[in-house]
Amino acid sequence: MIELDELLNGNPTWEQVVEFWKDDGEFCGEQYLVPAIKKWLRTEEQKQQMAEMDMSIEEMLNGRYDGKFCDRVQKIYDKWNAKLGFQAFGG
């Protein structure tokens, strides 16, 4: 298995990225999870959607957003989960 530093700063294969995410617990908090999401999951389109909602990844992860955005946030989570091949985000 790859290490956190390799995930964030190296050139791991997609399979290694997914394995790291599946094993969970290795992120040691948002300060590592957020950069990993930016690098591996969030698309430019999603970045734009989040800007339109005036929402950060941290706000999404902690549920700190207006309820009117629940469906939009869940759609982003659904795409991240689909990309990973398992449910890591949302409910």
C-alpha positions as CSV (number, residue, x, y, z in Angstrom):
1,M,0.0,0.0,0.0
2,I,1.1,3.5,-0.7
3,E,1.8,6.1,2.0
4,L,-0.1,9.4,2.4
5,D,2.9,11.4,1.0
6,E,2.9,9.3,-2.2
7,L,-0.8,9.8,-2.6
8,L,-0.6,13.6,-2.3
9,N,2.8,14.3,-3.8
10,G,3.7,11.2,-5.9
11,N,2.5,9.5,-9.0
12,P,0.5,6.5,-7.8
13,T,-1.6,4.4,-10.1
14,W,-5.4,4.8,-9.9
15,E,-5.6,1.4,-8.3
16,Q,-3.3,2.5,-5.5
17,V,-5.4,5.6,-5.0
18,V,-8.6,3.6,-4.6
19,E,-6.9,1.1,-2.3
20,F,-5.6,3.9,-0.1
21,W,-9.1,5.4,0.1
22,K,-10.7,2.0,0.9
23,D,-8.3,1.4,3.8
24,D,-9.4,4.8,5.2
25,G,-8.2,6.2,8.5
26,E,-4.9,7.1,6.9
27,F,-5.8,10.7,6.1
28,C,-5.4,11.9,9.7
29,G,-7.9,14.7,9.2
30,E,-9.1,17.3,6.7
31,Q,-5.7,18.8,6.2
32,Y,-4.8,15.7,4.1
33,L,-8.3,14.6,2.9
34,V,-9.1,18.0,1.3
35,P,-5.9,18.1,-0.9
36,A,-6.5,14.4,-1.9
37,I,-10.1,15.3,-3.0
38,K,-8.7,18.2,-5.0
39,K,-6.1,16.1,-6.6
40,W,-8.0,12.9,-7.3
41,L,-11.7,13.5,-7.2
42,R,-13.0,17.0,-7.8
43,T,-13.4,18.1,-11.4
44,E,-13.3,21.6,-12.8
45,E,-17.1,21.4,-13.3
46,Q,-17.5,20.5,-9.6
47,K,-15.1,23.2,-8.6
48,Q,-17.3,25.7,-10.5
49,Q,-20.5,24.3,-9.0
50,M,-19.0,24.7,-5.5
51,A,-18.0,28.3,-6.3
52,E,-21.6,29.0,-7.4
53,M,-22.9,27.7,-4.1
54,D,-20.1,29.6,-2.3
55,M,-19.0,26.3,-0.6
56,S,-15.7,24.8,0.3
57,I,-14.8,21.1,0.5
58,E,-14.5,21.5,4.2
59,E,-18.1,22.9,4.5
60,M,-19.4,20.0,2.4
61,L,-17.6,17.4,4.4
62,N,-18.9,18.8,7.7
63,G,-22.5,19.5,6.5
64,R,-22.0,23.3,7.0
65,Y,-24.3,24.5,4.2
66,D,-27.8,25.6,3.5
67,G,-30.3,22.7,3.2
68,K,-31.3,23.9,-0.3
69,F,-27.9,22.6,-1.5
70,C,-28.3,19.0,-0.1
71,D,-29.2,17.5,-3.5
72,R,-26.4,19.3,-5.3
73,V,-23.8,18.3,-2.7
74,Q,-25.1,14.7,-2.8
75,K,-24.7,14.6,-6.6
76,I,-21.1,15.7,-6.2
77,Y,-20.6,13.0,-3.6
78,D,-22.3,10.4,-5.9
79,K,-19.8,11.2,-8.6
80,W,-16.8,10.9,-6.2
81,N,-18.2,7.6,-5.0
82,A,-18.7,6.3,-8.5
83,K,-15.2,7.3,-9.4
84,L,-13.8,5.4,-6.4
85,G,-16.1,2.5,-7.0
86,F,-17.5,2.5,-3.4
87,Q,-19.3,4.8,-1.0
88,A,-16.8,7.0,0.8
89,F,-18.9,10.2,0.9
90,G,-22.5,11.2,1.7
91,G,-25.4,9.1,2.9
